[in-house]
Amino acid sequence: MAECPATPGTVRLVESVARGMGISIALEKILVDTPEQAEALAFLGSPTVQVGGRDIESEARSRTDFGLT
């Protein structure tokens, strides 16, 4: 499965925000390609950005409609 076309822009944004905050990050990209993997990773759609296993969008944290989109 190919990388989501929005991923490069999202990666640049996350890196830019981290630099602006003066923090060092370890960025990990994960290709989610099965419904089981989406469920296990609380994956809501591409791209999803999580910090410490939590979605950066607070309203998304209560959702349970995980899957491939």
CHARMM-style PDB file with segment names, atoms N, HN, CA, C and O in Angstrom:
ATOM      1  N   MET     1       0.851  -1.176   0.000  1.00  0.00      PROA
ATOM      2  CA  MET     1       0.000   0.000   0.000  1.00  0.00      PROA
ATOM      3  C   MET     1       0.900   1.244   0.000  1.00  0.00      PROA
ATOM      4  O   MET     1       1.900   1.282   0.717  1.00  0.00      PROA
ATOM      5  N   ALA     2       0.560   2.229  -0.776  1.00  0.00      PROA
ATOM      6  HN  ALA     2      -0.252   2.198  -1.358  1.00  0.00      PROA
ATOM      7  CA  ALA     2       1.362   3.438  -0.910  1.00  0.00      PROA
ATOM      8  C   ALA     2       1.133   4.379   0.270  1.00  0.00      PROA
ATOM      9  O   ALA     2       0.099   4.343   0.937  1.00  0.00      PROA
ATOM     10  N   GLU     3       2.124   5.212   0.496  1.00  0.00      PROA
ATOM     11  HN  GLU     3       2.964   5.242  -0.046  1.00  0.00      PROA
ATOM     12  CA  GLU     3       2.025   6.221   1.545  1.00  0.00      PROA
ATOM     13  C   GLU     3       0.921   7.214   1.210  1.00  0.00      PROA
ATOM     14  O   GLU     3       0.723   7.546   0.041  1.00  0.00      PROA
ATOM     15  N   CYS     4       0.205   7.688   2.212  1.00  0.00      PROA
ATOM     16  HN  CYS     4       0.366   7.418   3.161  1.00  0.00      PROA
ATOM     17  CA  CYS     4      -0.827   8.697   2.040  1.00  0.00      PROA
ATOM     18  C   CYS     4      -0.199   9.965   1.472  1.00  0.00      PROA
ATOM     19  O   CYS     4       0.858  10.386   1.942  1.00  0.00      PROA
ATOM     20  N   PRO     5      -0.823  10.584   0.472  1.00  0.00      PROA
ATOM     21  CA  PRO     5      -0.244  11.789  -0.117  1.00  0.00      PROA
ATOM     22  C   PRO     5      -0.156  12.967   0.856  1.00  0.00      PROA
ATOM     23  O   PRO     5       0.605  13.905   0.618  1.00  0.00      PROA
ATOM     24  N   ALA     6      -0.922  12.933   1.945  1.00  0.00      PROA
ATOM     25  HN  ALA     6      -1.540  12.171   2.138  1.00  0.00      PROA
ATOM     26  CA  ALA     6      -0.864  14.011   2.929  1.00  0.00      PROA
ATOM     27  C   ALA     6       0.270  13.838   3.938  1.00  0.00      PROA
ATOM     28  O   ALA     6       0.570  14.761   4.695  1.00  0.00      PROA
ATOM     29  N   THR     7       0.899  12.669   3.953  1.00  0.00      PROA
ATOM     30  HN  THR     7       0.656  11.919   3.338  1.00  0.00      PROA
ATOM     31  CA  THR     7       1.926  12.389   4.954  1.00  0.00      PROA
ATOM     32  C   THR     7       3.115  13.345   4.891  1.00  0.00      PROA
ATOM     33  O   THR     7       3.491  13.876   5.936  1.00  0.00      PROA
ATOM     34  N   PRO     8       3.729  13.600   3.738  1.00  0.00      PROA
ATOM     35  CA  PRO     8       4.901  14.498   3.732  1.00  0.00      PROA
ATOM     36  C   PRO     8       4.600  15.886   4.319  1.00  0.00      PROA
ATOM     37  O   PRO     8       5.409  16.426   5.074  1.00  0.00      PROA
ATOM     38  N   GLY     9       3.461  16.454   3.981  1.00  0.00      PROA
ATOM     39  HN  GLY     9       2.803  16.016   3.368  1.00  0.00      PROA
ATOM     40  CA  GLY     9       3.105  17.766   4.529  1.00  0.00      PROA
ATOM     41  C   GLY     9       2.871  17.715   6.026  1.00  0.00      PROA
ATOM     42  O   GLY     9       3.241  18.639   6.751  1.00  0.00      PROA
ATOM     43  N   THR    10       2.257  16.636   6.487  1.00  0.00      PROA
ATOM     44  HN  THR    10       1.956  15.886   5.898  1.00  0.00      PROA
ATOM     45  CA  THR    10       2.007  16.474   7.920  1.00  0.00      PROA
ATOM     46  C   THR    10       3.319  16.320   8.674  1.00  0.00      PROA
ATOM     47  O   THR    10       3.492  16.897   9.748  1.00  0.00      PROA
ATOM     48  N   VAL    11       4.233  15.552   8.124  1.00  0.00      PROA
ATOM     49  HN  VAL    11       4.093  15.083   7.252  1.00  0.00      PROA
ATOM     50  CA  VAL    11       5.547  15.374   8.754  1.00  0.00      PROA
ATOM     51  C   VAL    11       6.259  16.722   8.854  1.00  0.00      PROA
ATOM     52  O   VAL    11       6.821  17.054   9.898  1.00  0.00      PROA
ATOM     53  N   ARG    12       6.235  17.499   7.767  1.00  0.00      PROA
ATOM     54  HN  ARG    12       5.778  17.230   6.919  1.00  0.00      PROA
ATOM     55  CA  ARG    12       6.878  18.830   7.800  1.00  0.00      PROA
ATOM     56  C   ARG    12       6.242  19.717   8.867  1.00  0.00      PROA
ATOM     57  O   ARG    12       6.950  20.430   9.579  1.00  0.00      PROA
ATOM     58  N   LEU    13       4.927  19.680   8.984  1.00  0.00      PROA
ATOM     59  HN  LEU    13       4.352  19.100   8.406  1.00  0.00      PROA
ATOM     60  CA  LEU    13       4.228  20.494   9.977  1.00  0.00      PROA
ATOM     61  C   LEU    13       4.605  20.081  11.396  1.00  0.00      PROA
ATOM     62  O   LEU    13       4.896  20.937  12.232  1.00  0.00      PROA
ATOM     63  N   VAL    14       4.601  18.794  11.673  1.00  0.00      PROA
ATOM     64  HN  VAL    14       4.364  18.099  10.995  1.00  0.00      PROA
ATOM     65  CA  VAL    14       4.959  18.301  13.011  1.00  0.00      PROA
ATOM     66  C   VAL    14       6.397  18.693  13.349  1.00  0.00      PROA
ATOM     67  O   VAL    14       6.672  19.144  14.460  1.00  0.00      PROA
ATOM     68  N   GLU    15       7.302  18.524  12.406  1.00  0.00      PROA
ATOM     69  HN  GLU    15       7.078  18.157  11.503  1.00  0.00      PROA
ATOM     70  CA  GLU    15       8.703  18.898  12.644  1.00  0.00      PROA
ATOM     71  C   GLU    15       8.834  20.398  12.870  1.00  0.00      PROA
ATOM     72  O   GLU    15       9.605  20.825  13.729  1.00  0.00      PROA
ATOM     73  N   SER    16       8.099  21.197  12.120  1.00  0.00      PROA
ATOM     74  HN  SER    16       7.472  20.850  11.422  1.00  0.00      PROA
ATOM     75  CA  SER    16       8.144  22.649  12.268  1.00  0.00      PROA
ATOM     76  C   SER    16       7.621  23.090  13.636  1.00  0.00      PROA
ATOM     77  O   SER    16       8.212  23.952  14.286  1.00  0.00      PROA
ATOM     78  N   VAL    17       6.523  22.499  14.060  1.00  0.00      PROA
ATOM     79  HN  VAL    17       6.042  21.799  13.532  1.00  0.00      PROA
ATOM     80  CA  VAL    17       5.959  22.832  15.370  1.00  0.00      PROA
ATOM     81  C   VAL    17       6.945  22.466  16.474  1.00  0.00      PROA
ATOM     82  O   VAL    17       7.156  23.247  17.402  1.00  0.00      PROA
ATOM     83  N   ALA    18       7.544  21.297  16.378  1.00  0.00      PROA
ATOM     84  HN  ALA    18       7.373  20.663  15.624  1.00  0.00      PROA
ATOM     85  CA  ALA    18       8.522  20.876  17.392  1.00  0.00      PROA
ATOM     86  C   ALA    18       9.705  21.838  17.437  1.00  0.00      PROA
ATOM     87  O   ALA    18      10.143  22.242  18.514  1.00  0.00      PROA
ATOM     88  N   ARG    19      10.223  22.205  16.256  1.00  0.00      PROA
ATOM     89  HN  ARG    19       9.867  21.877  15.381  1.00  0.00      PROA
ATOM     90  CA  ARG    19      11.331  23.164  16.216  1.00  0.00      PROA
ATOM     91  C   ARG    19      10.924  24.489  16.849  1.00  0.00      PROA
ATOM     92  O   ARG    19      11.676  25.076  17.627  1.00  0.00      PROA
ATOM     93  N   GLY    20       9.732  24.949  16.509  1.00  0.00      PROA
ATOM     94  HN  GLY    20       9.120  24.473  15.877  1.00  0.00      PROA
ATOM     95  CA  GLY    20       9.242  26.207  17.062  1.00  0.00      PROA
ATOM     96  C   GLY    20       9.091  26.177  18.571  1.00  0.00      PROA
ATOM     97  O   GLY    20       9.215  27.207  19.234  1.00  0.00      PROA
ATOM     98  N   MET    21       8.825  25.006  19.112  1.00  0.00      PROA
ATOM     99  HN  MET    21       8.725  24.169  18.574  1.00  0.00      PROA
ATOM    100  CA  MET    21       8.692  24.841  20.565  1.00  0.00      PROA
ATOM    101  C   MET    21      10.035  24.549  21.219  1.00  0.00      PROA
ATOM    102  O   MET    21      10.144  24.496  22.444  1.00  0.00      PROA
ATOM    103  N   GLY    22      11.061  24.358  20.386  1.00  0.00      PROA
ATOM    104  HN  GLY    22      10.973  24.401  19.391  1.00  0.00      PROA
ATOM    105  CA  GLY    22      12.390  24.070  20.911  1.00  0.00      PROA
ATOM    106  C   GLY    22      12.515  22.694  21.524  1.00  0.00      PROA
ATOM    107  O   GLY    22      13.289  22.492  22.460  1.00  0.00      PROA
ATOM    108  N   ILE    23      11.752  21.740  20.996  1.00  0.00      PROA
ATOM    109  HN  ILE    23      11.123  21.904  20.236  1.00  0.00      PROA
ATOM    110  CA  ILE    23      11.837  20.388  21.543  1.00  0.00      PROA
ATOM    111  C   ILE    23      12.340  19.419  20.473  1.00  0.00      PROA
ATOM    112  O   ILE    23      12.151  19.621  19.274  1.00  0.00      PROA
ATOM    113  N   SER    24      12.975  18.378  20.950  1.00  0.00      PROA
ATOM    114  HN  SER    24      13.128  18.214  21.924  1.00  0.00      PROA
ATOM    115  CA  SER    24      13.465  17.321  20.078  1.00  0.00      PROA
ATOM    116  C   SER    24      12.417  16.211  20.047  1.00  0.00      PROA
ATOM    117  O   SER    24      11.850  15.848  21.078  1.00  0.00      PROA
ATOM    118  N   ILE    25      12.170  15.683  18.858  1.00  0.00      PROA
ATOM    119  HN  ILE    25      12.631  15.978  18.020  1.00  0.00      PROA
ATOM    120  CA  ILE    25      11.183  14.609  18.751  1.00  0.00      PROA
ATOM    121  C   ILE    25      11.781  13.404  18.033  1.00  0.00      PROA
ATOM    122  O   ILE    25      12.731  13.520  17.259  1.00  0.00      PROA
ATOM    123  N   ALA    26      11.203  12.267  18.311  1.00  0.00      PROA
ATOM    124  HN  ALA    26      10.431  12.173  18.940  1.00  0.00      PROA
ATOM    125  CA  ALA    26      11.518  11.045  17.573  1.00  0.00      PROA
ATOM    126  C   ALA    26      10.255  10.713  16.791  1.00  0.00      PROA
ATOM    127  O   ALA    26       9.292  10.178  17.342  1.00  0.00      PROA
ATOM    128  N   LEU    27      10.270  11.031  15.519  1.00  0.00      PROA
ATOM    129  HN  LEU    27      11.052  11.465  15.072  1.00  0.00      PROA
ATOM    130  CA  LEU    27       9.101  10.847  14.667  1.00  0.00      PROA
ATOM    131  C   LEU    27       9.107   9.437  14.091  1.00  0.00      PROA
ATOM    132  O   LEU    27      10.110   8.981  13.543  1.00  0.00      PROA
ATOM    133  N   GLU    28       7.987   8.762  14.222  1.00  0.00      PROA
ATOM    134  HN  GLU    28       7.172   9.132  14.667  1.00  0.00      PROA
ATOM    135  CA  GLU    28       7.859   7.404  13.696  1.00  0.00      PROA
ATOM    136  C   GLU    28       6.670   7.358  12.753  1.00  0.00      PROA
ATOM    137  O   GLU    28       5.550   7.695  13.137  1.00  0.00      PROA
ATOM    138  N   LYS    29       6.916   6.942  11.526  1.00  0.00      PROA
ATOM    139  HN  LYS    29       7.826   6.668  11.215  1.00  0.00      PROA
ATOM    140  CA  LYS    29       5.827   6.763  10.569  1.00  0.00      PROA
ATOM    141  C   LYS    29       5.475   5.282  10.530  1.00  0.00      PROA
ATOM    142  O   LYS    29       6.351   4.423  10.424  1.00  0.00      PROA
ATOM    143  N   ILE    30       4.181   4.997  10.618  1.00  0.00      PROA
ATOM    144  HN  ILE    30       3.469   5.695  10.704  1.00  0.00      PROA
ATOM    145  CA  ILE    30       3.702   3.621  10.600  1.00  0.00      PROA
ATOM    146  C   ILE    30       2.700   3.485   9.468  1.00  0.00      PROA
ATOM    147  O   ILE    30       1.719   4.226   9.413  1.00  0.00      PROA
ATOM    148  N   LEU    31       2.935   2.552   8.575  1.00  0.00      PROA
ATOM    149  HN  LEU    31       3.732   1.949   8.621  1.00  0.00      PROA
ATOM    150  CA  LEU    31       2.004   2.266   7.501  1.00  0.00      PROA
ATOM    151  C   LEU    31       0.946   1.295   8.029  1.00  0.00      PROA
ATOM    152  O   LEU    31       1.253   0.148   8.351  1.00  0.00      PROA
ATOM    153  N   VAL    32      -0.277   1.756   8.112  1.00  0.00      PROA
ATOM    154  HN  VAL    32      -0.527   2.689   7.850  1.00  0.00      PROA
ATOM    155  CA  VAL    32      -1.386   0.947   8.613  1.00  0.00      PROA
ATOM    156  C   VAL    32      -2.099   0.362   7.403  1.00  0.00      PROA
ATOM    157  O   VAL    32      -2.629   1.096   6.570  1.00  0.00      PROA
ATOM    158  N   ASP    33      -2.108  -0.962   7.312  1.00  0.00      PROA
ATOM    159  HN  ASP    33      -1.677  -1.558   7.990  1.00  0.00      PROA
ATOM    160  CA  ASP    33      -2.700  -1.559   6.113  1.00  0.00      PROA
ATOM    161  C   ASP    33      -3.675  -2.697   6.369  1.00  0.00      PROA
ATOM    162  O   ASP    33      -4.084  -3.387   5.435  1.00  0.00      PROA
ATOM    163  N   THR    34      -4.052  -2.899   7.632  1.00  0.00      PROA
ATOM    164  HN  THR    34      -3.720  -2.339   8.391  1.00  0.00      PROA
ATOM    165  CA  THR    34      -5.088  -3.890   7.935  1.00  0.00      PROA
ATOM    166  C   THR    34      -6.073  -3.295   8.940  1.00  0.00      PROA
ATOM    167  O   THR    34      -5.693  -2.444   9.744  1.00  0.00      PROA
ATOM    168  N   PRO    35      -7.321  -3.727   8.905  1.00  0.00      PROA
ATOM    169  CA  PRO    35      -8.292  -3.252   9.900  1.00  0.00      PROA
ATOM    170  C   PRO    35      -7.862  -3.586  11.337  1.00  0.00      PROA
ATOM    171  O   PRO    35      -8.107  -2.805  12.256  1.00  0.00      PROA
ATOM    172  N   GLU    36      -7.234  -4.723  11.523  1.00  0.00      PROA
ATOM    173  HN  GLU    36      -7.035  -5.358  10.776  1.00  0.00      PROA
ATOM    174  CA  GLU    36      -6.778  -5.115  12.856  1.00  0.00      PROA
ATOM    175  C   GLU    36      -5.698  -4.164  13.369  1.00  0.00      PROA
ATOM    176  O   GLU    36      -5.692  -3.793  14.543  1.00  0.00      PROA
ATOM    177  N   GLN    37      -4.802  -3.782  12.493  1.00  0.00      PROA
ATOM    178  HN  GLN    37      -4.807  -4.083  11.539  1.00  0.00      PROA
ATOM    179  CA  GLN    37      -3.743  -2.833  12.860  1.00  0.00      PROA
ATOM    180  C   GLN    37      -4.360  -1.467  13.166  1.00  0.00      PROA
ATOM    181  O   GLN    37      -3.942  -0.802  14.113  1.00  0.00      PROA
ATOM    182  N   ALA    38      -5.347  -1.044  12.378  1.00  0.00      PROA
ATOM    183  HN  ALA    38      -5.687  -1.585  11.608  1.00  0.00      PROA
ATOM    184  CA  ALA    38      -6.027   0.229  12.619  1.00  0.00      PROA
ATOM    185  C   ALA    38      -6.675   0.240  13.999  1.00  0.00      PROA
ATOM    186  O   ALA    38      -6.581   1.228  14.726  1.00  0.00      PROA
ATOM    187  N   GLU    39      -7.325  -0.846  14.353  1.00  0.00      PROA
ATOM    188  HN  GLU    39      -7.401  -1.649  13.763  1.00  0.00      PROA
ATOM    189  CA  GLU    39      -7.965  -0.958  15.673  1.00  0.00      PROA
ATOM    190  C   GLU    39      -6.924  -0.901  16.788  1.00  0.00      PROA
ATOM    191  O   GLU    39      -7.091  -0.165  17.760  1.00  0.00      PROA
ATOM    192  N   ALA    40      -5.862  -1.669  16.649  1.00  0.00      PROA
ATOM    193  HN  ALA    40      -5.725  -2.267  15.859  1.00  0.00      PROA
ATOM    194  CA  ALA    40      -4.830  -1.731  17.688  1.00  0.00      PROA
ATOM    195  C   ALA    40      -4.134  -0.388  17.894  1.00  0.00      PROA
ATOM    196  O   ALA    40      -3.711  -0.070  19.005  1.00  0.00      PROA
ATOM    197  N   LEU    41      -4.017   0.396  16.828  1.00  0.00      PROA
ATOM    198  HN  LEU    41      -4.361   0.137  15.925  1.00  0.00      PROA
ATOM    199  CA  LEU    41      -3.308   1.681  16.906  1.00  0.00      PROA
ATOM    200  C   LEU    41      -4.244   2.873  17.083  1.00  0.00      PROA
ATOM    201  O   LEU    41      -3.792   4.018  17.069  1.00  0.00      PROA
ATOM    202  N   ALA    42      -5.545   2.620  17.248  1.00  0.00      PROA
ATOM    203  HN  ALA    42      -5.912   1.689  17.258  1.00  0.00      PROA
ATOM    204  CA  ALA    42      -6.543   3.695  17.353  1.00  0.00      PROA
ATOM    205  C   ALA    42      -6.420   4.649  16.175  1.00  0.00      PROA
ATOM    206  O   ALA    42      -6.392   5.869  16.337  1.00  0.00      PROA
ATOM    207  N   PHE    43      -6.349   4.063  14.988  1.00  0.00      PROA
ATOM    208  HN  PHE    43      -6.372   3.072  14.856  1.00  0.00      PROA
ATOM    209  CA  PHE    43      -6.142   4.806  13.746  1.00  0.00      PROA
ATOM    210  C   PHE    43      -7.486   5.250  13.183  1.00  0.00      PROA
ATOM    211  O   PHE    43      -8.346   4.424  12.876  1.00  0.00      PROA
ATOM    212  N   LEU    44      -7.661   6.575  13.048  1.00  0.00      PROA
ATOM    213  HN  LEU    44      -6.963   7.246  13.297  1.00  0.00      PROA
ATOM    214  CA  LEU    44      -8.933   7.133  12.585  1.00  0.00      PROA
ATOM    215  C   LEU    44      -8.906   7.528  11.117  1.00  0.00      PROA
ATOM    216  O   LEU    44      -9.961   7.786  10.538  1.00  0.00      PROA
ATOM    217  N   GLY    45      -7.774   7.580  10.520  1.00  0.00      PROA
ATOM    218  HN  GLY    45      -6.916   7.370  10.990  1.00  0.00      PROA
ATOM    219  CA  GLY    45      -7.658   7.994   9.128  1.00  0.00      PROA
ATOM    220  C   GLY    45      -6.285   8.561   8.872  1.00  0.00      PROA
ATOM    221  O   GLY    45      -5.509   8.811   9.794  1.00  0.00      PROA
ATOM    222  N   SER    46      -6.006   8.754   7.621  1.00  0.00      PROA
ATOM    223  HN  SER    46      -6.636   8.550   6.872  1.00  0.00      PROA
ATOM    224  CA  SER    46      -4.661   9.156   7.243  1.00  0.00      PROA
ATOM    225  C   SER    46      -4.605  10.622   6.866  1.00  0.00      PROA
ATOM    226  O   SER    46      -5.448  11.118   6.118  1.00  0.00      PROA
ATOM    227  N   PRO    47      -3.614  11.303   7.385  1.00  0.00      PROA
ATOM    228  CA  PRO    47      -2.670  10.854   8.413  1.00  0.00      PROA
ATOM    229  C   PRO    47      -3.229  11.096   9.812  1.00  0.00      PROA
ATOM    230  O   PRO    47      -3.990  12.038  10.035  1.00  0.00      PROA
ATOM    231  N   THR    48      -2.851  10.259  10.725  1.00  0.00      PROA
ATOM    232  HN  THR    48      -2.232   9.494  10.544  1.00  0.00      PROA
ATOM    233  CA  THR    48      -3.175  10.421  12.135  1.00  0.00      PROA
ATOM    234  C   THR    48      -1.882  10.778  12.854  1.00  0.00      PROA
ATOM    235  O   THR    48      -0.845  10.159  12.615  1.00  0.00      PROA
ATOM    236  N   VAL    49      -1.941  11.767  13.729  1.00  0.00      PROA
ATOM    237  HN  VAL    49      -2.783  12.269  13.923  1.00  0.00      PROA
ATOM    238  CA  VAL    49      -0.762  12.156  14.506  1.00  0.00      PROA
ATOM    239  C   VAL    49      -1.074  11.877  15.971  1.00  0.00      PROA
ATOM    240  O   VAL    49      -2.055  12.373  16.525  1.00  0.00      PROA
ATOM    241  N   GLN    50      -0.217  11.074  16.576  1.00  0.00      PROA
ATOM    242  HN  GLN    50       0.580  10.672  16.126  1.00  0.00      PROA
ATOM    243  CA  GLN    50      -0.368  10.749  17.988  1.00  0.00      PROA
ATOM    244  C   GLN    50       0.911  11.112  18.726  1.00  0.00      PROA
ATOM    245  O   GLN    50       2.010  11.031  18.176  1.00  0.00      PROA
ATOM    246  N   VAL    51       0.748  11.514  19.978  1.00  0.00      PROA
ATOM    247  HN  VAL    51      -0.145  11.580  20.425  1.00  0.00      PROA
ATOM    248  CA  VAL    51       1.873  11.772  20.873  1.00  0.00      PROA
ATOM    249  C   VAL    51       1.643  10.909  22.101  1.00  0.00      PROA
ATOM    250  O   VAL    51       0.625  11.034  22.781  1.00  0.00      PROA
ATOM    251  N   GLY    52       2.583  10.045  22.372  1.00  0.00      PROA
ATOM    252  HN  GLY    52       3.410   9.943  21.819  1.00  0.00      PROA
ATOM    253  CA  GLY    52       2.434   9.144  23.511  1.00  0.00      PROA
ATOM    254  C   GLY    52       1.224   8.230  23.380  1.00  0.00      PROA
ATOM    255  O   GLY    52       0.616   7.850  24.381  1.00  0.00      PROA
ATOM    256  N   GLY    53       0.873   7.874  22.135  1.00  0.00      PROA
ATOM    257  HN  GLY    53       1.368   8.183  21.323  1.00  0.00      PROA
ATOM    258  CA  GLY    53      -0.249   6.979  21.900  1.00  0.00      PROA
ATOM    259  C   GLY    53      -1.613   7.649  21.920  1.00  0.00      PROA
ATOM    260  O   GLY    53      -2.635   6.969  21.828  1.00  0.00      PROA
ATOM    261  N   ARG    54      -1.646   8.976  22.040  1.00  0.00      PROA
ATOM    262  HN  ARG    54      -0.815   9.528  22.115  1.00  0.00      PROA
ATOM    263  CA  ARG    54      -2.913   9.720  22.067  1.00  0.00      PROA
ATOM    264  C   ARG    54      -2.979  10.641  20.857  1.00  0.00      PROA
ATOM    265  O   ARG    54      -1.997  11.290  20.496  1.00  0.00      PROA
ATOM    266  N   ASP    55      -4.154  10.685  20.237  1.00  0.00      PROA
ATOM    267  HN  ASP    55      -4.952  10.158  20.530  1.00  0.00      PROA
ATOM    268  CA  ASP    55      -4.375  11.560  19.096  1.00  0.00      PROA
ATOM    269  C   ASP    55      -4.169  13.005  19.522  1.00  0.00      PROA
ATOM    270  O   ASP    55      -4.566  13.389  20.622  1.00  0.00      PROA
ATOM    271  N   ILE    56      -3.549  13.812  18.660  1.00  0.00      PROA
ATOM    272  HN  ILE    56      -3.227  13.500  17.766  1.00  0.00      PROA
ATOM    273  CA  ILE    56      -3.327  15.212  19.012  1.00  0.00      PROA
ATOM    274  C   ILE    56      -4.609  16.026  18.972  1.00  0.00      PROA
ATOM    275  O   ILE    56      -4.665  17.119  19.534  1.00  0.00      PROA
ATOM    276  N   GLU    57      -5.639  15.510  18.317  1.00  0.00      PROA
ATOM    277  HN  GLU    57      -5.593  14.621  17.860  1.00  0.00      PROA
ATOM    278  CA  GLU    57      -6.926  16.186  18.271  1.00  0.00      PROA
ATOM    279  C   GLU    57      -7.778  15.692  19.432  1.00  0.00      PROA
ATOM    280  O   GLU    57      -8.227  14.546  19.436  1.00  0.00      PROA
ATOM    281  N   SER    58      -7.998  16.551  20.408  1.00  0.00      PROA
ATOM    282  HN  SER    58      -7.634  17.482  20.404  1.00  0.00      PROA
ATOM    283  CA  SER    58      -8.693  16.122  21.629  1.00  0.00      PROA
ATOM    284  C   SER    58     -10.078  15.550  21.342  1.00  0.00      PROA
ATOM    285  O   SER    58     -10.489  14.599  22.006  1.00  0.00      PROA
ATOM    286  N   GLU    59     -10.810  16.101  20.371  1.00  0.00      PROA
ATOM    287  HN  GLU    59     -10.476  16.874  19.831  1.00  0.00      PROA
ATOM    288  CA  GLU    59     -12.146  15.577  20.070  1.00  0.00      PROA
ATOM    289  C   GLU    59     -12.099  14.193  19.447  1.00  0.00      PROA
ATOM    290  O   GLU    59     -13.099  13.475  19.465  1.00  0.00      PROA
ATOM    291  N   ALA    60     -10.964  13.809  18.900  1.00  0.00      PROA
ATOM    292  HN  ALA    60     -10.152  14.393  18.885  1.00  0.00      PROA
ATOM    293  CA  ALA    60     -10.832  12.491  18.292  1.00  0.00      PROA
ATOM    294  C   ALA    60     -10.579  11.400  19.340  1.00  0.00      PROA
ATOM    295  O   ALA    60     -10.750  10.216  19.051  1.00  0.00      PROA
ATOM    296  N   ARG    61     -10.181  11.783  20.529  1.00  0.00      PROA
ATOM    297  HN  ARG    61     -10.042  12.745  20.764  1.00  0.00      PROA
ATOM    298  CA  ARG    61      -9.800  10.799  21.544  1.00  0.00      PROA
ATOM    299  C   ARG    61     -10.951   9.935  22.026  1.00  0.00      PROA
ATOM    300  O   ARG    61     -10.720   8.835  22.529  1.00  0.00      PROA
ATOM    301  N   SER    62     -12.177  10.401  21.887  1.00  0.00      PROA
ATOM    302  HN  SER    62     -12.365  11.294  21.479  1.00  0.00      PROA
ATOM    303  CA  SER    62     -13.316   9.616  22.342  1.00  0.00      PROA
ATOM    304  C   SER    62     -13.934   8.781  21.215  1.00  0.00      PROA
ATOM    305  O   SER    62     -14.867   8.012  21.446  1.00  0.00      PROA
ATOM    306  N   ARG    63     -13.416   8.936  20.013  1.00  0.00      PROA
ATOM    307  HN  ARG    63     -12.659   9.561  19.826  1.00  0.00      PROA
ATOM    308  CA  ARG    63     -13.960   8.181  18.869  1.00  0.00      PROA
ATOM    309  C   ARG    63     -13.485   6.731  18.893  1.00  0.00      PROA
ATOM    310  O   ARG    63     -12.425   6.406  19.429  1.00  0.00      PROA
ATOM    311  N   THR    64     -14.301   5.879  18.296  1.00  0.00      PROA
ATOM    312  HN  THR    64     -15.162   6.142  17.861  1.00  0.00      PROA
ATOM    313  CA  THR    64     -13.949   4.465  18.247  1.00  0.00      PROA
ATOM    314  C   THR    64     -14.151   3.889  16.848  1.00  0.00      PROA
ATOM    315  O   THR    64     -14.142   2.671  16.668  1.00  0.00      PROA
ATOM    316  N   ASP    65     -14.332   4.761  15.863  1.00  0.00      PROA
ATOM    317  HN  ASP    65     -14.339   5.750  16.010  1.00  0.00      PROA
ATOM    318  CA  ASP    65     -14.559   4.304  14.482  1.00  0.00      PROA
ATOM    319  C   ASP    65     -13.236   4.133  13.736  1.00  0.00      PROA
ATOM    320  O   ASP    65     -13.011   4.729  12.683  1.00  0.00      PROA
ATOM    321  N   PHE    66     -12.382   3.312  14.308  1.00  0.00      PROA
ATOM    322  HN  PHE    66     -12.565   2.828  15.164  1.00  0.00      PROA
ATOM    323  CA  PHE    66     -11.061   3.078  13.744  1.00  0.00      PROA
ATOM    324  C   PHE    66     -11.159   2.302  12.432  1.00  0.00      PROA
ATOM    325  O   PHE    66     -12.049   1.470  12.257  1.00  0.00      PROA
ATOM    326  N   GLY    67     -10.257   2.578  11.535  1.00  0.00      PROA
ATOM    327  HN  GLY    67      -9.534   3.254  11.677  1.00  0.00      PROA
ATOM    328  CA  GLY    67     -10.268   1.846  10.269  1.00  0.00      PROA
ATOM    329  C   GLY    67      -9.435   2.525   9.219  1.00  0.00      PROA
ATOM    330  O   GLY    67      -8.813   3.560   9.458  1.00  0.00      PROA
ATOM    331  N   LEU    68      -9.435   1.923   8.052  1.00  0.00      PROA
ATOM    332  HN  LEU    68      -9.941   1.082   7.858  1.00  0.00      PROA
ATOM    333  CA  LEU    68      -8.676   2.428   6.926  1.00  0.00      PROA
ATOM    334  C   LEU    68      -9.540   3.379   6.112  1.00  0.00      PROA
ATOM    335  O   LEU    68     -10.673   3.052   5.758  1.00  0.00      PROA
ATOM    336  N   THR    69      -9.002   4.551   5.818  1.00  0.00      PROA
ATOM    337  HN  THR    69      -8.081   4.817   6.105  1.00  0.00      PROA
ATOM    338  CA  THR    69      -9.732   5.523   4.992  1.00  0.00      PROA
ATOM    339  C   THR    69      -8.843   6.069   3.911  1.00  0.00      PROA
ATOM    340  OT1 THR    69      -9.279   6.900   3.114  1.00  0.00      PROA
TER     341      THR     69
END
